[in-house]
Amino acid sequence: MEGAVCIAMAFPIAALLALPGAILGRAVALRSVGPPARAGLAALLAPLMVLASPRQAAPSHEVVTTVDIDAPPAVVWRHVVTFPELPPPREWLFRAGVAAPLRARIEGTGVGATRYCDFTTGSFVEPITGWEENRRLGFDITAQAPPMREWSPYAEVNPPHLAGYFRATQGEFRLSPLPGNRTHLEGRTRYVVDMFPQSYWTLPADRLVTAIHRRVLRHIKAVAEEEDHP
């Protein structure tokens, strides 16, 4: 399943990269005058020229997702800092093996505390950097769970190809009071995709982060409203 997902995601790029080579090969094959050595040499050297170009640091991207909650900020805040077990995921993305959030817990209080967001593949470690009670919770992400769970007959598989290409670096929740004792909640995640071309791979990465945000925010909304309206 994971292989099929990866092939489907990479196919547009592979097709674009293969197209110039196919056109060049066709042109060389149709040439009727002169040896094709120069054109063939250029085709062979093109990948080396790409590899020789200086590599720049991958840019950071931010995803913002919002929800309005029928509960006051003081109630919502408690379920932002920690939240109980989420129900099993129903979204096809998570059922296919993508890491799904399960719960959040914290050790300590305020700036310097460490929050853990547990996923189906492991835990994100989140040292708290911003603590404005009932208003804002900010944190760095110093360790993260693998992005996917490999389907395998073995109990535990940690393939290296899943590591390092997607890195969540920072997260934040912002709470704003609304009329009627309600709350506007924003979830923010900053991340880096270290795969070329970044402009392409950020599209599925944005969708993945948004799906995670929605799952968490819907859960916070449900438990906060249940507490405020028992």
C-alpha positions as CSV (number, residue, x, y, z in Angstrom):
1,M,0.0,0.0,0.0
2,E,2.8,2.5,1.0
3,G,4.6,1.7,-2.3
4,A,1.5,2.4,-4.3
5,V,0.9,5.7,-2.5
6,C,4.5,6.8,-3.1
7,I,4.4,5.8,-6.8
8,A,1.1,7.7,-7.3
9,M,2.6,10.8,-5.6
10,A,5.9,10.7,-7.6
11,F,4.4,9.8,-11.0
12,P,3.8,13.4,-12.2
13,I,7.4,14.4,-11.4
14,A,8.7,11.2,-13.1
15,A,6.6,11.9,-16.1
16,L,7.9,15.5,-16.4
17,L,11.5,14.4,-16.0
18,A,11.1,11.6,-18.6
19,L,9.4,13.7,-21.2
20,P,12.5,15.8,-22.2
21,G,14.6,12.6,-22.5
22,A,12.0,11.0,-24.6
23,I,11.8,14.0,-26.9
24,L,15.6,14.2,-27.2
25,G,15.9,10.5,-27.8
26,R,13.3,10.7,-30.5
27,A,15.0,13.6,-32.1
28,V,18.4,11.8,-32.1
29,A,16.8,8.7,-33.6
30,L,15.2,10.7,-36.4
31,R,18.5,12.5,-37.3
32,S,19.6,11.5,-40.8
33,V,22.9,13.4,-40.9
34,G,25.9,13.3,-38.7
35,P,26.6,11.2,-35.6
36,P,24.4,11.7,-32.5
37,A,27.3,11.7,-30.1
38,R,27.0,15.4,-29.0
39,A,23.3,15.2,-28.3
40,G,23.8,11.9,-26.4
41,L,26.7,13.4,-24.4
42,A,24.5,16.4,-23.5
43,A,21.8,14.1,-22.3
44,L,24.2,12.2,-20.1
45,L,25.8,15.3,-18.6
46,A,22.4,17.0,-17.8
47,P,21.8,15.1,-14.6
48,L,25.4,15.8,-13.4
49,M,24.8,19.5,-14.0
50,V,21.8,19.4,-11.8
51,L,23.6,17.5,-9.0
52,A,26.5,20.0,-9.2
53,S,24.3,23.0,-8.6
54,P,24.5,24.4,-5.1
55,R,21.8,23.1,-2.8
56,Q,19.8,25.7,-0.8
57,A,18.2,25.1,2.6
58,A,14.6,24.0,2.3
59,P,12.1,26.8,3.1
60,S,9.7,26.6,6.0
61,H,5.9,26.4,5.4
62,E,3.0,27.1,7.7
63,V,-0.5,25.5,7.7
64,V,-3.3,27.2,9.6
65,T,-6.6,25.5,10.4
66,T,-9.5,27.0,12.4
67,V,-12.7,26.0,14.2
68,D,-15.3,27.8,16.2
69,I,-16.2,26.2,19.5
70,D,-19.4,26.7,21.6
71,A,-17.5,26.9,24.8
72,P,-15.5,29.7,26.6
73,P,-11.7,30.0,26.1
74,A,-11.0,28.8,29.7
75,V,-12.7,25.5,28.9
76,V,-11.1,25.2,25.4
77,W,-7.7,25.9,26.9
78,R,-7.7,22.9,29.1
79,H,-8.3,20.6,26.1
80,V,-5.7,22.4,24.0
81,V,-3.0,21.7,26.6
82,T,-4.0,18.1,26.9
83,F,-6.8,16.1,25.3
84,P,-8.1,12.6,25.9
85,E,-8.0,9.6,23.5
86,L,-9.4,10.2,20.1
87,P,-11.7,7.7,18.4
88,P,-10.2,5.5,15.7
89,P,-9.7,7.4,12.5
90,R,-12.2,7.1,9.7
91,E,-10.4,9.1,7.1
92,W,-8.9,7.0,4.3
93,L,-5.6,8.8,4.6
94,F,-5.1,7.6,8.2
95,R,-6.5,4.2,7.6
96,A,-4.0,3.8,4.8
97,G,-1.1,4.1,7.3
98,V,-0.4,7.8,7.6
99,A,0.3,8.7,11.3
100,A,-2.9,9.8,13.1
101,P,-3.0,11.8,16.4
102,L,-4.3,9.9,19.4
103,R,-3.9,12.0,22.5
104,A,-1.9,14.9,24.0
105,R,-0.2,14.9,27.5
106,I,2.1,17.3,29.3
107,E,4.8,17.2,31.9
108,G,5.0,20.4,33.8
109,T,3.3,23.8,33.4
110,G,4.1,26.9,31.5
111,V,7.2,27.7,29.4
112,G,9.7,25.0,29.8
113,A,7.2,22.2,30.2
114,T,7.2,19.4,27.7
115,R,4.0,18.4,25.8
116,Y,3.7,15.0,24.0
117,C,1.3,14.5,21.2
118,D,1.0,10.7,20.7
119,F,0.3,9.4,17.2
120,T,-0.3,5.9,15.9
121,T,3.4,5.7,14.9
122,G,5.0,7.3,18.0
123,S,5.2,10.6,19.8
124,F,5.9,14.3,18.9
125,V,8.0,15.9,21.6
126,E,7.0,19.5,22.1
127,P,8.9,21.8,24.5
128,I,6.6,24.7,25.4
129,T,7.9,28.1,24.3
130,G,4.8,30.2,24.7
131,W,2.2,30.0,27.4
132,E,-0.5,32.7,27.6
133,E,-3.3,31.0,29.5
134,N,-6.6,30.9,27.6
135,R,-5.0,32.8,24.7
136,R,-1.9,31.1,23.2
137,L,0.1,27.9,23.4
138,G,3.4,27.7,21.4
139,F,6.0,25.0,21.2
140,D,9.0,23.7,19.3
141,I,9.0,20.2,17.9
142,T,12.3,18.5,18.8
143,A,11.3,14.9,17.9
144,Q,8.6,13.5,15.8
145,A,6.9,10.2,15.0
146,P,7.4,8.5,11.6
147,P,5.0,9.9,9.0
148,M,3.6,6.5,8.1
149,R,3.2,3.0,9.4
150,E,4.6,0.4,7.0
151,W,2.3,-2.5,6.3
152,S,4.5,-5.5,7.0
153,P,4.3,-9.0,8.4
154,Y,7.0,-8.0,10.9
155,A,6.0,-6.4,14.2
156,E,8.2,-3.3,14.0
157,V,9.6,-1.8,10.8
158,N,11.5,1.5,10.7
159,P,12.5,2.1,7.1
160,P,15.0,4.8,6.5
161,H,13.2,6.2,3.4
162,L,10.5,7.6,5.8
163,A,12.9,9.6,7.8
164,G,14.1,13.2,7.4
165,Y,12.2,14.4,4.3
166,F,9.3,15.9,6.3
167,R,10.1,17.8,9.5
168,A,7.5,19.6,11.7
169,T,9.5,22.3,13.5
170,Q,7.0,24.4,15.4
171,G,3.3,24.4,16.5
172,E,0.9,26.9,18.0
173,F,-2.7,27.2,19.2
174,R,-4.4,30.6,19.4
175,L,-7.6,31.2,21.2
176,S,-9.8,34.2,20.6
177,P,-13.1,34.9,22.5
178,L,-16.3,35.2,20.4
179,P,-19.6,36.7,21.4
180,G,-21.9,34.3,23.2
181,N,-19.2,32.7,25.4
182,R,-17.6,31.0,22.4
183,T,-14.1,30.5,21.1
184,H,-12.3,30.8,17.8
185,L,-9.4,28.3,17.8
186,E,-6.5,28.3,15.4
187,G,-4.0,25.4,15.0
188,R,-0.7,26.3,13.3
189,T,2.1,24.0,12.2
190,R,5.4,25.0,10.6
191,Y,7.2,22.3,8.7
192,V,10.0,21.7,6.2
193,V,10.0,19.4,3.2
194,D,13.5,18.4,2.2
195,M,12.6,16.9,-1.2
196,F,13.0,18.4,-4.6
197,P,11.0,20.1,-6.0
198,Q,9.6,21.6,-2.7
199,S,6.9,23.5,-4.6
200,Y,5.4,20.1,-5.6
201,W,5.8,18.2,-2.4
202,T,4.4,20.9,-0.2
203,L,1.0,20.3,-1.9
204,P,0.5,16.8,-0.4
205,A,2.3,17.9,2.8
206,D,-0.2,20.8,3.3
207,R,-3.1,18.3,2.9
208,L,-1.6,15.9,5.4
209,V,-1.0,18.6,8.0
210,T,-4.5,20.0,7.4
211,A,-6.0,16.5,7.9
212,I,-4.1,16.2,11.2
213,H,-5.3,19.7,12.3
214,R,-8.9,18.9,11.5
215,R,-8.9,15.7,13.4
216,V,-7.4,17.3,16.5
217,L,-9.5,20.5,16.3
218,R,-12.7,18.5,15.9
219,H,-11.8,16.5,18.9
220,I,-11.0,19.5,21.0
221,K,-14.3,21.1,19.9
222,A,-16.3,17.9,20.9
223,V,-14.8,17.5,24.4
224,A,-14.9,21.2,25.2
225,E,-18.5,21.5,24.2
226,E,-19.4,18.3,26.0
227,E,-17.8,19.7,29.2
228,D,-19.5,23.1,28.8
229,H,-22.9,21.7,27.9
230,P,-23.2,18.4,29.8
